[in-house]
Amino acid sequence: MEKRARGYLRVTQQDSERIALLNIPRPQAFYCFYTEFNLRGIRVDRFQPGSVTCSFTVPLRLTDRNGYLAVGAIAGLVDVIGATLVYNKDESLNVSSDMSISYLSMAKLNDEMEISGKLLGRKGGYRGTLIIFKKKATGEMIAEGRHSLFCKPTSKI
């Protein structure tokens, strides 16, 4: 029985050549459909270390059935913008350890938003961020998100 199994699993030269001809698309590093879906249309107005300000018009794809910006879309933006604020090319991947969002008001379809993010601080591998969503026209606060991330520092050996 073992001989039969080995014969069945044996790869021939013809099999190897067929596999080599396959064109398999490889995903880009860190590609995520949802992140791209959520971030499409966001404009970075100002960026400096520890701070970012963005503009965003509420698109139809991110609204709930009542026509308001979906709370899940806000949570996704808090996650991505918070991770962007703490990104450091010399460290390994950051992992979300806590996220807290206060939903204070609603934004409707086509409302122009201002999203401000700030790095609150860092201690060891722990970082804290604050993300605020406001309506540009009125300054009314829509949501406030606090996002904590942990990154294991890379070894210096």
N, C-alpha and C positions, 0 to 999 in steps of 0.2 A: 504494500500500500504506500509506503514511504517513497519508493521508486516512482510510482505513478504520480504522486503529488509533486515530486521534484521535476519530473518530465513536463507536467502541466504548467508549472511555474517558471520553467526555463525561458529566458528571453533570447530570441534569435537575433542575428544581425539585421534581418529585415524588419523586425519589430523595433529595434533601436533606431533605424533610419526613419521609419514612419513617425516615431515620437519626436525625433529631431526636427521634422518638418512642420510640426504643429506650431501655430502662432497663438500663444496663450498670453492675453494681456495681463500685465502685472500691476497691481494697485500701487499708487504712489504712497510713499511713507506718510503716515498719519492722516490719510484721506478718510473722511467721514461724510457720508451723504447728508446726514442730518445737520451737521455743522455748516456745510456749504448751503444747504437749503435755508437755514436760519439766518446766516450772515449775508446772503446775497442782497445787495442794495445798501448796506451800511457804508457810511463815509467817515473816514477818520479826519477830524478837523484839526486836532492838536495832539501831539504825542511827545512826551518827555519821560525820562526814567521815573517810574513810580506813578505816572498819571497819564490818562488818555481821555479825550473828549470826542464823541462821535455824533453824527446826525443820522437819522433813520426815519423814513416815511413808512408807516404801517401798511404792509402789503396784504392783499387778499389771502395769500397762502398761509399767513400767520394769525388769521382771525378765527374766533370761535363761531358757533352758529348764530350768535347775536350780533356779530359784526365788530366785536371788540378784540383788541390784541390778546391772544390766548396766554394764560398764565404759564403754560408749558414753554411757550416761546420766550417769555421773560426769563424763566429759569434757565433755559438754554443759553441765552445771551449773558446772563450773570456768570454761568460756568465758563464760557469761552473767553469773555473779556477779563474775568478774574485770572484765568490761567495765562492769558497774554501778559498781564501786568507782572506776573512773577517769573515769566520765562527767562531762563539763563542758558545759553548754549553750552556752557561748561558743566551743567548739572544734568542728572538723569531726569526722566519723566516725572512731572508733578502729579500727585494724586489728590483728588478732592477728599478732605476729611470731614468737612461740615459746610452746609449751605443753609442760610436762613433768609427768607424773603418776606418782606411786609408789603402786601398789595394795598395801596392807599386809595387809588382811583382807577378809572378806566380810560383807555385810549381807543379811539374809533379808527376804522379804516381810513387811510390817507392822512391821519394826523401826523404832523411833523414832530419828531421826538429828539431830545438831546439826551445822550447817555454819557455820564461822567463816571470814570473809574479811578480809584486811588488806592495805592498800596499803603495799608495802615501801618505795617511793620513786619519785622521778621525776627525770629529767635531760633537759632539753630536751623533745623530743616523746616520749621513751621513758618508759614506766611499768611497774613490776613489782608483781605481786600474789601473795599466798599464800592458798590456800583449803584448809581442813582439814575432813575428814569424820570424825565420831566417833559411836559408838553412845551415845545418851543414858543408857541404863541402866547401862552398864559403863564408859564413858569410853574404850573401846577404839578406837584410831584405825583407820579403814577406808582412807582415802586422803589423800594430800597432793598438791595441785596447785600448780604455779607457772605463772603466766600473764603473759607480757610483751606489751605492746601499744604501738603507735606511733600518734601523732596529729600530723599536720602542723599546726602552730599557724596560726591565722587571721591574715591580714595586718592590720596596724594602720593601713594607709593609707586 
